[in-house]
Amino acid sequence: MTKPFTFVLPAELSAKEPPERRGIARDGVRLMVINRHTDQVEHTRFNELGNFLRPGDLLVFNTSRTLPAALDGCDAHAGECVEIRLAQHLSNDSWLALLMCKQGNLFTCVQSGMQIDFGQGLTATVENRDTRIPRLWQVRFSKSGKEFMDLLYRLGSPIRYEYVSAPWDLDYYQTVYAKEPGSAEMPSAGRAFTWKLLFNLKRRGIETAHILLHTSLSSYMDDEIDAQHLASEEEYLISEAAAQKINRTHEEGGRVIAVGTTVVRALESVADATGKVQPQHGYTKLRITAEHKLKTLDGLLTGLHEPEASHLDLLTAFLPAEQICSAYSDAVQRGYLWHEFGDLNLIL
């Protein structure tokens, strides 16, 4: 981990519910704006985003929809009950998944060959442990394609961490522009956008482009493994139209701004040394740190990240770690809220 991320995040600054359930509009959350060139920090509301952008700027969005990626089931033979959290859909139509025991130690009941029954005709076989991330297992479901997705939407629920106060409906975990189902967890940087704000930005001459990256898990529920910042391969798709818009923006002197760290990883995975983006479909496990020289991005809109989060390492490609730590410490003092239902940070 790049130092010094030594700020302390009090538990009460974890956003426990969606802003709409706190009496705040989606786009009414707070926004901290950090100027990369002057070090100036401003504090405002997200619906004022347009004041910090200019005509010709391009916002790049991730259109992946969040899956109800948590499933509860029981081993038909041993009687062990487990929660499965889907992490990645593999090319052979199996899944990488985190399996957690409902009783006793979180992981001791999991073994190869388990047959898990979820009800309504959906079962899964636990195959092999992943070689890169030992908390993940390859799991093969009894259904595939549309039939599997239909059952997943009936039986699954959004992945929820302990700081979230209630099991909120899946709609709360979607951005308004999401299209293609596939993310284990919400690409949350874009959650605060509303159609009204998007139309207002368009009227100001601010352009938009859409790419796809299906997110994996942000935690493997194991502190030692999480501290290693291992990432499973995430599927992305950069269309011809998106690549052309990004390249044209650079040619015309506009700024390309990623809406979320998922967009950073996707675009930096496909950009060449000159910053030109090629249309491409693939998988990435690119880890971005201070040593990474940004090739195609000028700015980033992102949520606020915990001191130990790998996302903070990614931010150091945009700003020195000391500057991030100073801004975050100030945000703590000002009562900003963290995590997927919290406040946002714009780096330009």
N, C-alpha and C positions, 0 to 999 in steps of 0.2 A: 504494500500500500504506500502510495506517495504521501509523505508527511509535509506539513503538519496539519492533519485533520483531527485536531484535539478538542474541538468544541463538544459540549455536552448537550444532548438532546433530551429535555425533560419529557416524561411520559405523557404529560397533558398536552404536548404539542403534536401528538399523533392525531390526525384527522380520523375520528371514530365513525363518522357517517358522511354520506354525500352532502355537498353544500346545500342541495335542494331540501334536505331534511333538517338543515340548520337555519332555514329561512333565507338562504342566499341563492341568487340565480347562478346557473352554471358559470356564466362569464363574470360573476361578481366577486370571485375569489381574488386574493391579493397577488400582486405581481412585483417582483424585485427585478430591476433592470440594471445590468452591469455593463458599462462601456469598456470594451477591451483596450481602447486606445488612450482614454483619459483617466481610467480608474474610477470615474464617477459612478455612484450608485444612487438610483432613484427608486422611490416606493410609490406604487399606484395600484389601481384595480385592473384586472385583466381586460375589461371592456374598453380600456384606454390604450390597448395594444397598438392601434393604428397611429398613435401620436409618435411612436418610436420607429415606425417604418416609413419608407418613402416610395413613390411611384417607381416601378421597375424592379422592386424587391420581389423575390420568389420564396414563398413558404412551401416546404415539401412535407406532405402528410403521409402517414402510414395508414392504409385503409383496412388493415386486418381487423376482423371482428373477434371479440373475446368469446371463447368457448366456455360452457359450463363444465370445466375440466376436472372437477372433483367428483369422484364416484365412491359410494359406500357399497361394500360387498362382503361375503363370507366364504371361506374355504369350505367346499361341499363336504370334505372328508374330515378335516381336523377341527372344524368349527371355529377357526380363528376368523375374526372380523377385521377388515382392513379398510383404509381409505386409500384410493389411488388418485394421484395427481398427474395428469398427462403432461409430459414435457415436450415431446417432439414426435411428429408423425414421420416414420421412416419410409424410404422408397420401396421397401418390400411389403408395405401395408401393415406392418406392426407398429408399435409405439414404444418410445422410451417413457418410463413413468416412475414416479416416486411412490413407494408403497409404505404405509405406516400402519402399525398394529393398533387396534383399538384398546387392547388390554396389555398391561405390563410394559416392558421396554418397547420403545417406538419402532424398533426394526428387527427384533429377534425372531419374530414369527415368520418372516419372509424367507422363502426358499424356492429354488428352481423346481418346477413341476407343479406348483400350487394351481388348483383349479378354483377360480373365484366366480361366484354366482351373484349377479346384481339384480336379478328379477327380470320379469317381462321378456324372458328368453335370451337375455344377454349374459354371456359368460366370458371368461378370459383365462388363458394359460400363461403362467409366469415362465419365461424361457431363461435367458442368460443375464447375468449381471453385466452392466456396461463396463468396459475396460477403462474408460477415461474418468467417469464419474461414478464411483462405487456405490453411491446411494440410489442410482437409477438402475432399473431392470427393463429388459425387453419383454413386452407383453403383447400377446396376440389375442384379439377379440374374436368371438364366434360370428360376428357380423361385420360387414365392411361397407364402404361407400355410403349411399344415401340411407340405407337401412340402419347402419351404425350411427350416423349423425342424428337420425330421428330418435333413436333410443337414448343417445347421449343427452339430447335436449329434454327428454322426458325424465331421465333418471339423475342427471348430473346437476351440479350447482357451481357457482363461481368459487374459485379458490379464495379462501378468507384467512387472513392472519389474525393473531390474538388481539391486536390493537383495534380492529374493527368491531364495533359494538353489537352488530346484529347481522344475520344472513340476508343482506340486501338482494333484491331481485337482479337478474342478469342485466336488465336494461340500464341499471346504474353503472355497469361496468363497460358500457359501450360509448364510443365517440359518435357524434351525430352523423358523421360521414363514413362510418365503417361499412364495409361491403362483404369481404371474403372471410368466412369463419376459419379460424386456425390458431389464434393466440391462446396460450395457456393462461396468461395474465394480461390485463388491459394495457395497451400502449397509452399510458395515462397522460402524457404531456399534452395531448390534444383534447382531453376531456372537456376543458372549459370553453371550447369554441361552440358557439350557437350559430344557427343559420343567419340570424340577424347580423351578428358580428362578421361572418364570412361575406355577406352581401355588402356590408359597409366597407370592408377592406377592398373588395373588388371595385367599388365606386371610387376609391382613392387611387386606383391604378396598381394595387398590390396583386401580384399574380400567384397562382397556386399550381402545384403539381402533385401527383399521387403515385406513391410506390407501395410495395407490399413487403412486410417482413413479419412472419409469424413468431411471436415472442415465446420463449421458453420460461422456465421457473426462475424466480428471483432468489429463492432460497431452497436449499436441500434439507432444511431442518436439522442441520448438523454444523455446529459452529466451526469445527476444524476444516471441513470441506468448503463451507461458505467463505472462510478466510483465504482460501486458495484462489477464489474468484474463477473457478472453472466454469466454462460456458459450453453448453451443448450446441451443436450446429443448428443454426436457425435458417429456415428457408426464406429466400427473398426473390422478388421479381421486379425488375426495372424495365418498364415498357419503353418502346421507341419514342412515344409521345413525351414521356417524362424526361428521358435522356435529352431529347431535343430542346425542351424548355429550359432545363438546367444549363446546357451548353450555350444556348442563346442568351440567357441571362448574364452569364459571364462575359460573352462577347459584347453585350450592350452596356456593360458597366454596372449592372445591378448586383445585389447581394443575394446569395443563396442561403436560406435559413432553415435548418432542420427542426421539425416539430417532433422532438423526442430523440433520445439516444438510439432508438431502433433505426431511425432514418440515418443517423451518423454512421452506424456500423454498416448498413446496406450500401450507402453511397461511397464510403471510403473503401469498401471492398471491391468496387468496380471501377473507380476512377483511375485513370492512367497518371503518369508523372506530371503531365501538363494540366491536370484537373478535369480533363474531358471524361464524361461519363458515357459508358457504352450500355445499350440495352442488354439485359442478361437475366437468366434464371439460374439460381444456384443455392448453395448453402454457405454460411459463414460462421466461423467462431473467432473472428477478428477481435482482439482485445486492444483497446486504444488507451494509451497512457501519454505522459508528458513527452516521451520520446517520439511519438507519432507526429509527423508533419502533415497537417491537414492539407488535402489536395484540392477539394472542391467546395468546402463549406466556409461561410463567412460568419455564421451565427448559429445559435442554438436556443430553442425554447424547451425547458425541461422542468420537471418537478424538483422538489428539494429532497436530498438524499442523506441517509444516515452516515455517521462518521466512518463506519466500516464498509460502506457500500462500494462495489467496484465502479459504479457510475461516477463517483467522485474522481477516480483515476481518469476516466474518459474526459471529464471537465478540464483536467489539466492540459489537455491538448489545445484548449481555448484560452485558459487563464493560468497564471502561476498559482500553485497550491496555496501560498500565503494569502493571495488576494481572495481566493475562494473561501478560505477559512475565516478571514476577516468579515466578509460579506455574510457568511452563514451565522457567525457569532452575533452579528448585528440583527439578523433575521430572528434568531432565538430571542434576543432581548425585546424585539418588537412583537413577539407572539405569533409569528408565522406558523402555519400548520403544515405538517409533513405527510408524505405518503400519497397514495393514489387519489384520495379525495381532498388533498390539501392545496396549498398555494403553489405559485409557479415562479420561475426564474428565467429571464431573457438575457442572454449574453450576446452582445453585438459589438 
